[in-house]
Amino acid sequence: MPKARGPGNSFPRRTHGIAAGVAAVVSAAALTLTSAPTALAAPDIHPRNQPSDDVELRLLSFGDLRDALRPPEGDAGSIVQSDNSRVEAGGAGHLAAFLDQLRRQAPRSLLYSAGGNIGFDNDSASRAFRMFSGEPTIDVLNSWDIAASAVGAPELAEGLPELLRKAQGGCHPDHGCQLNEEFAGANFPLLGANLVDDENEPVTLPFSINHVDDIPVGAIGVLMRDAATGAAEAGAAGDEMRIEDELEAIERTAEVLEFFGVKAITLLLYGDAGPRAEEGPNGCGLSEGPAYQLASDASPNVDVIFSAGGPDAFNCTVRDPAGVERPFIRAASNGRAISVADVVINRATGEVLRDRTSAFNQVVTRNVPPDQETEDIIARAEERASEIGGRQLGEISGEALSERTDAGESSAGRILADAAQLAAAGAADSQATLLPPSALPEDLAESITYGDAFSAPRSAMLVTLTLTGAQLQEVLEEQFRDGGDVVLQPSEDLTYVVDPDASPGERVTDLQINGESVQATDTYRITVTDRIAVGGYGFTALSSGTDRVASTTTSKAFTDYISTRSPVAVPEQERIALR
């Protein structure tokens, strides 16, 4: 993305910490999390040619891009404005173009992200990009000169080691470097002040510091525990990471920044603000909820709060514990809006003059040409995806369709369920697998390509957990609903009979695993996807599962299964029988 230069627009000199101070609060392991970005030279003169008492700075933020590099279709690719009109919005190319415009309008600017930009489970993301595990998105973000990004829940969905790989670089452990000969990782710091390992050491940098006209400007990244429930409880983050209290982490990190002389502080907060009234992207619509309360209770040293973790944009003003107002603002997901906070900093004190702060959300419409550099990166990834996706993995004995039987099964779904079960049995002692419709592949031809592994609406992490027989029975009963059934595709190890005319809670009978009747008090190792593992899609009984182990993704299980067992016989035997 082109950057405006010259006396009308200078860019801040970047540092990622102060050597002695960072060493005091961040372990050596944490310091290796982020690759060192290219430093930007400080301008020879200040934009106004001479120092003044006040420094104007534009802060920008986006979040929840979640690999949606191309403009999504439908509601995910549009936004409702304050006059209730709907306009098409989003896509990385258009987002980059608006970022460039907003930067050109200000003498100084810093771009942040509140997290959630890597999302291999996003229904709106290009399925082709999933085979690259978020690398195209990192390449796009690297071209945008980002000062810092919070770690969001989607960044943890594939586990802590994968987050570290995206930060530090290196080829993927399973499929290597497919997009480019090597992967350098992010050139911006990923922040998580409340993410610690089992020895209470930070697993990411807690803060970053940039210098704008020699004034230090800090950013703190925090992941709300509620938002991280899916990754943490599902087991994707592993036992090596804990998510600490958000307020304590903010207070602790703000005090460290103050010790270093940083008085202008931005909080990058990933956490769903919950339901809000429809007031358009520049209305608030919030008055309560965990994120809103945290924004009000967070350290009074924080001047601006940028948020991500939900689809809609909002623009709120909250009072800090000292009673001083500050913006609490979130951009829309999928690149549909950019949050902007224009602040004024007193040069002598380094403090933000809060009464002169203004904030707004800029809708990213598609009536401007997209940024060409961003478009070129996306096009290159699409070209590589087409090349790699066409490679043959193996064969199946005949066509396997995604069309569902009256009982809710499909032959394509059976293949994936069996593949997932084989992978989870070896990694987590799984005895049977149940997959939701969103994880199942499209129609499969006899010749299976690498792209077929990514044809499902969303990729998913496989999570194995322990359930009692009674809990498993309850999970299966939760499939049948007044608003439409959501039938889980079982692997061949699990069979049962459904009586559609029976009373709710009594429709599943003759439940068996490996040919033996399931006993209510016995325990079983069952594999599901990460989202339903914590009660998503209405499967609340799964939230009671214990001893969770995340093993691999559905796409990896599929590729391994087809490539090592080709030709695979298309399963015709029903696992769900109707009475």
C-alpha positions in Angstrom: 0.0 0.0 0.0 1.6 3.3 -1.0 2.5 5.6 1.9 2.3 9.3 1.7 5.5 11.1 2.5 6.8 14.7 2.6 6.2 17.6 5.0 2.5 17.0 5.1 2.7 13.4 6.4 5.5 11.9 8.5 5.6 8.5 9.9 6.6 7.6 13.4 9.9 6.0 14.3 9.2 2.5 15.6 10.7 0.7 18.6 9.3 -2.4 20.1 10.4 -1.7 23.7 13.1 -0.1 25.7 15.9 -2.6 26.2 16.4 -2.5 29.9 12.7 -2.1 30.8 11.5 -4.8 28.6 14.0 -7.2 30.0 12.6 -6.5 33.5 9.0 -7.5 32.6 9.3 -9.8 29.6 11.1 -13.1 29.5 13.5 -14.0 26.8 11.1 -16.4 25.4 8.5 -13.7 25.0 10.9 -11.4 23.3 11.4 -14.0 20.6 7.7 -14.0 19.7 7.7 -11.3 17.2 10.1 -10.7 14.3 11.7 -7.3 14.2 9.9 -5.1 11.7 11.6 -2.8 9.3 12.3 0.5 11.1 11.0 3.7 9.8 13.4 6.6 9.7 12.5 9.6 11.8 11.7 12.7 9.7 14.4 15.3 9.5 11.9 18.0 10.6 8.5 17.8 12.4 5.5 18.2 10.2 5.0 21.8 11.4 8.7 22.5 10.9 9.1 23.5 14.5 8.0 22.0 17.9 4.8 23.1 19.4 3.0 22.5 22.7 0.6 20.0 21.2 1.0 17.1 18.8 -1.9 15.8 16.8 -1.9 12.1 16.2 -4.4 9.9 14.3 -4.8 6.4 15.7 -6.5 3.8 13.4 -7.6 0.3 14.1 -9.3 -2.7 12.4 -9.9 -6.2 13.5 -11.7 -9.5 12.8 -10.5 -9.7 9.2 -10.3 -13.4 9.7 -8.7 -14.2 6.4 -11.6 -12.6 4.4 -9.2 -11.0 1.9 -11.8 -10.9 -0.8 -15.1 -9.0 -0.2 -17.5 -11.5 1.3 -21.0 -11.9 -0.1 -24.3 -11.2 1.6 -24.6 -9.6 5.0 -21.0 -10.4 5.9 -20.0 -8.2 3.0 -22.2 -5.2 3.7 -23.0 -2.8 6.6 -26.1 -1.1 7.8 -25.5 2.7 8.2 -27.1 5.1 10.6 -30.0 5.8 8.2 -30.7 2.1 8.0 -29.5 1.8 4.4 -27.3 -1.1 3.6 -24.1 -0.6 1.6 -21.6 -3.2 0.3 -18.4 -3.0 2.3 -15.2 -4.8 3.1 -12.4 -6.8 1.5 -8.7 -6.3 2.2 -8.0 -4.3 -1.0 -10.6 -1.7 -0.2 -9.6 -1.6 3.4 -6.0 -0.8 2.5 -7.2 2.0 0.1 -9.2 3.6 2.9 -6.3 3.2 5.4 -4.1 5.1 2.9 -6.7 7.9 2.6 -7.1 8.2 6.3 -3.4 8.4 6.8 -2.9 11.0 4.2 -5.5 13.2 5.9 -3.4 13.4 9.1 0.1 14.8 9.8 1.0 11.7 11.9 -0.7 8.3 12.3 -0.3 4.9 13.9 -2.2 1.8 12.7 -3.2 -0.9 15.1 -5.2 -4.0 15.0 -7.4 -5.3 17.9 -6.8 -8.9 16.7 -8.8 -11.7 15.1 -7.3 -11.4 11.6 -6.3 -15.0 11.2 -9.5 -17.1 11.1 -9.3 -20.5 9.4 -12.9 -21.1 10.6 -14.4 -18.0 9.0 -17.3 -18.9 6.7 -16.7 -15.7 4.8 -13.0 -16.4 4.1 -11.8 -17.8 0.8 -11.6 -21.5 1.1 -8.5 -21.5 -1.1 -6.5 -19.5 1.5 -7.0 -22.1 4.2 -4.4 -24.4 2.7 -1.8 -21.7 3.5 -2.8 -21.5 7.2 -3.2 -17.7 7.3 0.1 -16.9 5.5 -1.6 -14.8 2.8 -3.2 -12.6 5.5 0.1 -12.1 7.3 1.7 -11.1 3.9 -1.1 -8.5 3.4 -0.8 -7.2 7.0 3.0 -6.9 6.6 2.5 -4.5 3.7 0.3 -2.2 5.8 2.9 -0.9 8.3 1.0 -2.0 11.4 2.4 -0.7 14.7 1.0 -3.6 16.8 -1.8 -6.1 17.0 -3.6 -7.8 19.8 -3.8 -11.6 19.9 -7.4 -12.5 19.4 -9.2 -15.8 20.0 -8.9 -16.8 16.3 -5.2 -16.5 16.4 -5.2 -19.2 19.1 -7.6 -21.5 17.3 -4.8 -23.7 15.9 -2.8 -23.7 19.1 0.0 -21.8 20.6 2.8 -23.3 18.5 1.0 -22.2 15.3 0.6 -18.6 16.8 4.3 -18.6 17.5 5.1 -19.8 13.9 3.0 -17.0 12.4 4.8 -14.5 14.6 8.3 -15.8 14.2 8.1 -17.4 10.7 9.0 -20.8 9.5 7.4 -23.4 7.4 4.2 -25.2 8.6 5.1 -28.4 10.4 2.6 -30.5 8.3 2.6 -29.1 4.8 5.7 -27.0 4.7 6.1 -23.7 2.8 3.6 -23.9 -0.1 2.8 -20.2 -0.7 6.5 -19.0 -0.9 9.8 -20.7 -0.6 10.0 -19.4 3.0 7.7 -17.7 5.5 9.2 -14.9 7.5 6.2 -14.3 9.9 4.7 -11.1 11.0 6.7 -7.9 10.9 4.6 -6.3 13.7 4.4 -7.3 17.4 1.5 -9.5 18.6 0.5 -8.4 22.0 -1.1 -10.3 24.9 -0.5 -8.8 28.3 -2.6 -11.5 30.0 -1.3 -14.6 28.2 1.2 -16.5 30.4 2.8 -20.0 30.3 2.7 -22.6 33.0 5.6 -20.9 34.7 3.8 -17.6 34.8 6.0 -16.1 32.1 4.4 -14.1 29.3 4.1 -16.0 26.0 3.7 -12.8 24.0 4.9 -9.2 24.3 2.5 -7.4 26.6 3.0 -3.9 25.1 4.7 -2.0 22.3 6.1 1.5 22.2 6.3 3.8 19.2 7.8 7.3 19.1 5.9 10.1 17.4 7.9 13.3 17.2 10.0 11.9 20.0 6.9 11.3 22.2 6.5 7.7 23.3 3.1 6.2 22.5 2.3 2.8 24.0 -0.2 0.0 23.2 -1.4 -2.8 25.4 -2.9 -6.0 24.0 -5.5 -8.0 26.0 -7.6 -11.0 25.2 -10.8 -11.3 27.2 -11.2 -14.7 28.8 -14.8 -15.0 27.7 -13.8 -14.5 24.1 -11.1 -17.1 24.4 -13.3 -19.8 25.8 -13.5 -21.6 22.5 -9.7 -22.0 22.1 -8.9 -22.4 25.8 -11.6 -24.7 26.9 -11.5 -26.7 23.7 -7.9 -27.4 24.4 -6.5 -25.8 21.3 -4.2 -23.5 23.3 -2.8 -26.5 25.2 -1.7 -26.8 28.8 1.2 -24.4 28.3 -0.9 -21.2 28.3 -3.2 -19.5 30.7 -5.4 -16.4 30.2 -5.0 -14.2 33.3 -7.4 -11.5 34.7 -7.7 -8.7 32.2 -8.0 -5.8 34.5 -5.0 -6.8 36.5 -2.9 -7.3 33.4 -3.9 -3.9 32.0 -3.1 -2.2 35.3 0.2 -3.9 35.7 1.3 -3.2 32.1 0.1 0.5 32.2 2.2 0.9 35.3 5.2 -0.5 33.5 4.6 1.9 30.6 4.3 4.8 33.0 7.6 3.8 34.6 9.2 4.1 31.1 7.7 7.6 30.7 4.8 6.6 28.4 1.8 8.7 29.2 -0.2 8.2 25.9 -1.6 4.6 26.0 -4.0 2.7 23.7 -5.7 -0.6 24.7 -6.2 -3.2 22.0 -9.0 -5.3 23.4 -10.3 -8.6 21.9 -13.6 -9.5 23.4 -17.2 -9.7 22.3 -19.2 -6.7 23.6 -22.4 -8.8 23.4 -25.8 -7.7 22.0 -26.2 -4.1 21.1 -29.0 -1.8 19.8 -28.9 -1.1 16.0 -27.6 2.4 15.9 -25.3 2.2 12.9 -21.5 2.0 12.9 -21.1 5.3 14.8 -23.7 4.7 17.4 -23.0 3.0 20.7 -25.9 0.8 21.4 -24.2 -0.6 24.5 -24.7 0.1 28.2 -23.6 -3.1 29.8 -21.8 -6.4 29.2 -18.3 -7.7 30.1 -16.4 -5.7 27.5 -18.2 -2.5 28.2 -17.6 -2.9 31.9 -13.9 -3.7 31.4 -13.6 -0.6 29.2 -15.0 1.5 32.1 -12.9 -0.2 34.8 -9.6 -0.4 33.0 -6.7 1.7 34.2 -7.2 5.5 33.9 -3.8 5.6 32.2 -5.5 4.2 29.1 -6.6 6.9 26.8 -8.2 5.1 23.8 -9.7 1.6 23.7 -9.9 -0.2 20.3 -11.9 -3.4 20.3 -12.6 -6.4 18.1 -14.4 -9.7 18.7 -17.8 -9.2 17.1 -19.3 -8.5 13.7 -20.7 -5.0 14.2 -19.1 -1.6 14.5 -19.8 0.7 17.5 -18.6 4.0 18.8 -19.0 4.5 22.5 -17.7 6.9 25.1 -17.0 5.5 28.6 -15.8 7.1 31.8 -12.6 5.7 33.3 -12.2 5.1 37.1 -11.2 8.7 37.5 -14.3 9.9 35.8 -12.7 11.1 32.6 -14.2 10.2 29.3 -12.4 8.1 26.6 -13.5 6.4 23.4 -14.4 2.7 23.3 -14.7 1.8 19.6 -14.9 -1.2 17.4 -14.6 -1.6 13.6 -16.8 -4.0 11.7 -15.5 -7.5 10.9 -14.3 -8.6 7.4 -12.7 -5.3 6.7 -16.0 -3.4 6.5 -15.0 -0.5 8.7 -12.0 1.2 10.3 -12.0 2.8 13.7 -10.3 6.2 14.0 -9.4 8.2 17.1 -7.8 11.6 16.6 -5.9 12.6 19.7 -3.9 15.6 20.8 -0.8 15.0 23.0 0.8 17.7 25.1 4.5 17.8 24.1 5.8 18.8 27.5 3.9 16.1 29.5 3.4 13.4 26.8 -0.2 13.1 28.0 -3.3 12.9 25.8 -5.6 15.8 26.2 -8.8 13.8 26.5 -11.2 16.7 26.0 -9.8 17.1 22.5 -10.2 13.5 21.4 -12.6 12.7 18.6 -13.5 9.2 17.3 -15.5 7.7 14.4 -15.8 4.6 12.3 -15.1 4.9 8.6 -17.2 2.5 6.5 -15.1 0.7 3.9 -17.3 1.0 0.8 -16.3 -0.5 -2.5 -16.7 2.7 -4.6 -13.0 3.4 -4.5 -10.3 1.4 -6.3 -8.7 -1.2 -4.2 -5.0 -0.9 -3.2 -3.0 -2.5 -5.9 -0.2 -3.9 -3.7 -2.7 -5.6 -1.5 -4.6 -7.0 -4.6 -1.3 -8.3 -6.0 -0.6 -10.2 -2.8 -4.1 -11.7 -2.9 -3.9 -12.6 -6.6 -0.6 -14.4 -6.0 -2.1 -16.5 -3.2 -5.1 -17.3 -5.4 -2.8 -18.4 -8.2 -0.8 -20.6 -5.9 -4.0 -22.0 -4.4 -5.2 -23.0 -7.8 -2.0 -24.7 -8.7 -1.7 -26.6 -5.4 -5.4 -27.3 -5.1 -5.4 -29.1 -8.3 -2.8 -31.7 -7.2 -4.2 -35.2 -6.9 -4.2 -36.6 -3.4 -5.6 -40.0 -4.2 -8.8 -41.7 -5.2 -12.1 -43.0 -3.8 -14.1 -45.9 -5.2 -16.8 -43.7 -6.7 -18.5 -40.4 -6.4 -19.3 -39.3 -2.8 -22.1 -36.7 -2.6 -22.8 -34.1 0.1 -26.5 -34.6 -0.3 -28.0 -35.8 2.9 -30.1 -38.8 3.5 -33.4 -38.5 5.4 -31.5 -39.4 8.5 -29.0 -36.5 7.9 -26.0 -38.4 6.7 -24.0 -38.0 3.5 -21.4 -40.2 1.8 -18.9 -37.4 1.7 -19.5 -36.7 5.3 -18.9 -40.3 6.3 -15.4 -40.2 4.6 -14.4 -37.1 6.6 -15.8 -38.4 9.8 -13.8 -41.7 9.4 -10.7 -39.7 8.5 -11.1 -37.5 11.6 -11.7 -40.5 13.8 -8.6 -42.2 12.5 -6.5 -39.1 13.3 -8.0 -38.6 16.7 -7.8 -42.3 17.7 -4.0 -42.2 17.4 -3.6 -38.8 19.0 -6.2 -38.8 21.8 -7.6 -42.3 22.2 -10.8 -41.3 20.5 -13.5 -44.0 20.3 -15.9 -42.2 17.9 -16.3 -38.9 16.0 -19.3 -36.6 15.5 -18.9 -33.7 12.9 -21.3 -30.8 12.4 -22.7 -29.9 8.9 -20.4 -26.9 8.6 -17.3 -29.1 8.7 -18.4 -31.5 6.0 -17.0 -31.4 2.4 -18.8 -30.7 -0.8 -19.3 -33.4 -3.5 -16.3 -35.5 -4.0 -15.3 -36.9 -7.4 -13.5 -40.2 -7.8 -10.2 -38.3 -8.1 -9.5 -36.4 -4.9 -7.5 -33.2 -5.1 -5.7 -31.2 -2.4 -8.3 -28.5 -2.8 -11.1 -31.0 -1.8 -9.7 -31.0 1.7 -10.7 -27.3 2.0 -14.1 -27.5 0.4 -16.1 -27.5 3.6 -17.8 -24.2 4.7 -15.2 -24.0 7.5 -12.1 -25.8 8.6 -12.1 -26.9 12.2 -9.8 -28.2 15.0 -10.6 -31.6 16.2 -11.1 -31.9 20.0 -11.4 -35.2 21.8 -13.2 -35.1 25.2 -14.6 -37.6 27.7 -18.3 -38.0 28.1 -20.5 -40.3 30.1 -22.9 -42.4 28.1 -25.7 -40.3 29.5 -24.0 -37.1 28.3 -23.4 -38.6 24.9 -27.1 -39.5 24.7 -28.0 -35.9 25.6 -25.7 -34.6 22.8 -27.5 -36.7 20.2 -30.9 -35.6 21.5 -29.8 -32.0 21.1 -29.7 -32.5 17.3 -33.5 -32.4 17.0 -34.9 -28.9 17.3 -38.1 -27.0 16.5 -36.2 -24.6 14.2 -34.6 -27.4 12.1 -32.5 -30.3 13.0 -28.6 -30.1 13.1 -27.5 -33.7 12.6 -23.9 -34.6 13.5 -22.2 -37.0 11.1 -20.9 -40.0 13.0 -17.9 -42.1 12.2 -18.4 -45.7 11.5 -17.7 -46.6 15.1 -20.9 -45.0 16.3 -24.5 -46.0 15.4 -28.0 -45.4 16.7 -31.6 -45.4 15.8 -33.9 -42.3 15.6 -37.6 -42.4 16.2 -38.9 -39.0 14.7 -42.3 -39.5 16.4 -40.9 -40.0 19.9 -41.1 -37.3 22.5 -38.2 -34.8 22.7 -35.3 -36.3 24.7 -36.4 -39.9 23.8 -35.7 -40.0 20.1 -32.3 -41.8 20.2 -32.3 -45.5 20.9 -29.9 -48.4 20.5 -26.8 -46.3 20.8 -23.7 -48.3 20.2 -19.9 -47.7 19.9 -18.0 -50.5 18.1 -21.0 -52.7 18.3 -21.5 -52.5 22.0 -24.3 -50.7 23.7 -23.4 -47.4 25.4 -23.9 -47.5 29.1 -25.1 -44.3 30.9 -22.5 -44.4 33.6 -19.5 -45.5 31.5 -17.2 -43.0 30.0 -16.2 -42.6 26.3 -13.7 -40.6 24.3 -15.6 -38.7 21.7 -14.1 -36.3 19.0 -16.0 -33.2 17.8 -15.0 -29.9 16.3 -13.7 -27.0 18.5 -16.8 -24.8 18.2 -19.3 -27.4 19.3 -16.8 -28.8 21.9 -17.7 -25.8 24.1 -21.4 -25.8 23.5 -21.6 -24.0 20.2 -24.5 -24.5 17.7 -26.7 -25.4 20.6 -24.8 -28.5 21.7 -24.6 -27.5 25.3 -24.1 -31.0 26.7 -20.7 -31.1 25.1 -19.5 -28.2 27.4 -19.6 -30.8 30.2 -16.9 -32.9 28.5 -13.6 -33.3 30.4 -9.9 -34.2 29.5 -9.9 -32.3 26.3 -7.2 -32.8 23.8 -6.9 -30.9 20.5 -5.2 -33.1 17.9 -5.4 -31.8 14.3 -7.6 -30.0 11.8 -10.3 -31.6 9.7 -8.4 -30.7 6.5 -5.2 -32.3 7.7 -7.1 -35.5 8.8 -8.7 -35.7 5.3 -5.5 -35.2 3.4 -3.6 -37.8 5.5 -6.5 -40.3 5.2 -6.9 -40.0 1.4 -3.2 -39.9 0.6 -2.3 -42.9 2.7 -5.3 -45.1 2.1 -6.0 -44.5 -1.6 -8.2 -45.9 -3.1 -10.7 -45.3 -0.3 -14.0 -47.2 -0.5 -17.0 -44.8 -0.3 -18.9 -45.8 2.9 -22.5 -46.8 2.0 -23.5 -48.4 5.4 -25.8 -46.1 7.4 -24.8 -45.1 10.8 -28.1 -43.5 11.7 -31.2 -45.6 11.1 -34.8 -44.2 11.1 -37.5 -46.2 12.8 
